[in-house]
């Protein structure tokens, strides 16, 4: 390749086909995704998954509803590199454990959510791990790198930090307002991507 060709601007193919999303049915069950949700084409969504309006799923996210259900509400953002999975039934727990995310939730980069429940307005910091049967109540937060052990209950507005994560205090109104601002930012950003994201 000549120097001139290496330095030439990328020429977009204006007749290219639409971007293909990595959304897969499993055993005849298709993911149910609201038309106003944003799914980045480098995210992977499999099986028993439902995603609500204005929610967003960013690059490198894997949402695998293969052995149980995953429910994601409205205006919830799941940022780059997150893994969401569930637990199959066992003799002790025949129904297994599903994964439920409410509305207006922010899930930071590289978070792992496994068969847990997050209520509305929760914030999960970068790299946190939330394990089976954990319930995070409304407007609570798990800080970056936190590890929440199976079965823990995080109360409304509580802030948990550390590995293993423990409650350190209640969140202030200003902190909760700041989290809402992040959620709104991602909702707006998703709309921009939805309207203009193209492959070259």
N, C-alpha and C positions, 0 to 999 in steps of 0.2 A: 504494500500500500504506500502510495506517495505521501510526502509530508502535507501536500495540499489537501488530499483526501482525508487524512487523519484530522486535520484542523477544520474541516468543513462543518458547518452546522448540520444537525440532524434534520433530515427532511421528513416531515410527518406525512403519513399516508392518509389522506382525507377520505379515502374510500374503504378504510379498514372496517372489519366487522366489529360488532359490539364486544366489549370485554366479557370474558367468560368467568363466572364465579365458581369457586370450588365448594359447591353445595351438593351433598350426596344423600340419596335415600338409602335406608338400610332395612332389609326384610320388608320392603314395600311401604315403609313409613318415610315420608318426605318432611324435611324441616319446613316449618310454617313461619314465614318471615313477612312482616308487614311491608307493604310497598314503600312506605316512607322511612323505613330503616335504611341505614347505610352499611353495606358489607364490603370491605376492601377485597379486591380480587385475590390477594395473597393470604386471606384468612380461609380456614377450612371448617365447614359445618357439616355434621353427620347425624342423620337419624332423627331421634325424638326431641327436637329442639323447636321452641317457639320464641320469637323475638318481636317485641312491640314497636309501636310507632316512634320515630325519631331517635331510636337507639342506634348505637354505632359500634362496629366491630372492626378493629384496625389491623394493620399488616402483621402476619405471623401468629395470629390468634388461632387456637384450635378449640373448637366446641364439639365435644364428642358425646352425643346422646345415643350410645350404642346399647347400653344395658339398663338404662333408666331414663327418666324424663329430665329435660333442662328447660326451665321457664325464665325468660328475661322480659322485664316489664318495659315501660316507655321511658325515653330520654335517659337511658342507662348507657354509659360508654365503657367499652372494654378495650383497653389500650394495647399497644404493640407487645406481642410475645406472650400473652396470657394463655394459660391452659385451664379449661373448664371440663370437668368429668364427673362421673357419678359412680354409685356402687350397686352391684347386682344383688339379688336376693340370696340369702343364706338360710340354713335351717333355723338359726336364731332370729333372723330378721327377713322373713320371706319376701317382703316388698322391697328390700334393699333401701337405698337412700338416694333421693333425687336431688337436684340442684335448683334452687329457686332464688331469683334476683328480682327485687321489687323495682320501683320507679325512681328515676333521678339519682342513680347510683354512679359513682366514679370508681373504676377499677384501674389502678395504675399499671405501668409497664411491668411485664414479667411476673404477674401475680398468678398463683395457682389456687383455684377454688375447687374443692373436691367434696361433692355431696353435702353441701351446707346450705343455709338459708340466710339471705341478707334482706332486711326490711328496707323501706323507702329511705332515701337521702343518706345512705351509708357511704363512707369513703374508705377505700383500701389502698394503702400506700405501696410504692414501688417494691416489687420483690417479695411481698408478703405471701404466706401460705396459710390457707384456712382449710381445716380438715373436716372429716365426716361428722355430720350431725351438729356442727356448730350453728348457733343462731346469733346473728348480729342484729340487734334491735335498732329502731329508727334513729337516724342522725348520729350513730356511733362511728368510731374510726379505729382502724388498726393501722399503726404506723409502718413506715418502710422497713422491710426486712422482718416484720413480726411473724411469729409462728404460733398459731392458735391450735391447741391440742384438741383431739376429738371430743365432742360432747359439751364443750364450753358454751356458756350463755353470756353474751356481752350486752349489757343493759343499754337502754336508750341514752344517747348523748355521751356515752363513756368513751374515753381514750385509752386504748391498750397499746403497750409498747413492749418490745423485747422478744427474746427467743429462749424459753417459751414466753409468750406474751402474757402480760398481767395488766390489770387496771392501774393507771397512774393518777387519774383524776377525771372529772367531768369536763366536757368541752364547753367553751364559751360561746355566746351568741355570735360573736365576731368570727370565730373559727367555723361555725356552721354556715354562716353567710358566705365566707370565703370558699368553702366547699361547693356551695350552690353556684358560685361564680364560675368555678372550674367546670362544673356540669354544663352550665349554659354555654361556656366557651366551646366545649366539645360538640354540643348540639349544633351550634352555628357553623363550626368547622366542618362537621359532617355534611351539612347542607352544601357547603362550597365544594367539597370533594364529590358529592353526589352529582352536582351539576356540571363539573368541569374536568374530572379525572379522566385522563386518556393515556393509553399506552403508545410508545413510540418505537 
